[in-house]
Amino acid sequence: MPTKRVKQMNGSAAETETAFYDALNRADVDALMALWADDDEIVCIHPGGQRLIGHAAIRTAWEAILAQGGLQIMPSQLHETHTLMSSVHTVVEGTTAASGEPAHLLATNVYSKTPRGWRIVLHHVSIAPGAAPVDPQAQILH
C-alpha cells in the first residue's frame, strides 16, 4: 500500500486548527495525527470520554470515531490567547446529533510552537448546555 503524503503545517496555530477540522471532516486520520506534537504527553478528551494520553491512545480513538466517515464539524466563535510559543483556542463546534437535530460542543485546542511548526498538544471537547452560545465579537473559522 502506498504511503499517503501529509502536508506539513508551518504557519500559524490558526492554520493548524483549520487543517485539524478539515481532517476531521474528511475522516483523514493520518492528516489528523500529523498535526499533533511529537511529545508523548499530548492529551485528547472526547465528550463524555476518558482522558487519552499519547499518540497510540489518541490515534486509536480517532480511528474508531472516524470509521464511519467524517464528522462535519463547523467551528465558530473562536477566542484565542497566545504567546510566542503557545496558543489556546476555544471554539463552538456546530454539528448534527444522532437524532438529526443541530448540536453544539465546546472545544479547547492548545497548540505549541515546535521546530515543525504549530502542533496540537491538547484537544478537549464537552457538550454545550442548551442552545449554542452566541458571542457577537468572536471570529468565525472557515
N, C-alpha and C positions, 0 to 999 in steps of 0.2 A: 504494500500500500504506500503511495507517495506521501511524503511529509507535507503537511499544509503549511504554507508560509504565513507568518503572523506579522503584521505591521508593527514596527517599533514606535512607541509614543514618546517623544522627547519634548513636546511642547508644554502646555500649562496643565495644571490639575483639572481645569475645566474641560480640556480636550480629552484627558484620560477618562473623565466622568462620562462624556459624550460617547466615547468608544465602549465603555462599560455597558451602558444602556443599549447601545447598538448591538453588542454581542449577545446580551440577554434576549433582545427581541428577535435575533436571528438564530438563537439556540446554539451559538458557536462557543463551546466550552474551551477550545484551545485558545481562541482570541480572548475570551474572558479571563482565563488563568494567566495569560501573558501580561495582563495589566496589574497583577498583584506583585508586591515587593518580594524579593528573594528571601527575606527574613523568615525564619521558622516560626516566629511568634505572631504571624498575621492572624486576624480573627474575623469570623463571619457569624452573625446571628440572624436566622430567618424568623419571620413572625411565629411566635409560639414555640420556637425550636430551641435546641441546646446551643451552647457556645461551642463553636468549632474552631480549633486552633491548628494551624499548619496547612500546608498545601494539600496533602493527601486527603485530609478530612473535608476540606473546603471543596476540592475538586469532586470527590465522591458525592457530596450533597448536591452540587450544581448539576452533575450528570443525571442524578435521579430526578431533579426538578425539571430539567430541560429535555428529558427523554421523550416527552410528548410534543415538543416543539417550543417555539419562542413564547415569551410571556406577554408581549405587547404592553409594556410599562412606559408611561409617558411622565417623565419627571418634570416638575414645575416648582415655582416659588423657591428658587434657590436662595439660601442665605449662606454666605461663606465668611470664614475667619481664617486669615492666613499669615504666615511669617515667611521668611526666606526659605525655610526647609520643610514646612508642613502646611497643610491646608485642610480645614474641617468644613464640610458641606452638609447642610441639612436640606432635604427636598421633600416635597409631597409627591408620592408616586401614584399616579392615576392608573387604574387597571380595571378589569372586569372580574367580579366574583363568580364563583361556580354557578350561582343562581342566574347569572346573566346581568345582574344589576351592577352599576358602577361602584367601584370600591376605591378607597384611598388608604395608602400606607404612608407612614412617616419613616424616612431613612436618614441615617447619619453615615456619611462616607468620609473617611480620613485618608489623606494622601501624604506621602513623604517624598521629598525630592531625593532621588538616588542617582548614581552615576549613569543609569539607564533612562533617566527622566522621572517624571512623577508616577508613582506607583501606589496602589491601594494597600493600606495596612489594616483597615477595619471597614466592614460594611455591616450595619445593624439596622434591621427593619422591624417596625411594630405596626399593629393595626391602629389606624386613626379612629378615635371615638367620634361617633356622629357623622355629620356631613363634612365634606372637605374643608379644611381650614383655609381661610382666604386672607392673604397678605397682599394688599394692593401695591406695595412697594417692592415686592420680591420679583426677581427675574424669572422668565420662562425659558427653560432649556429646549433646544431643538435638536 
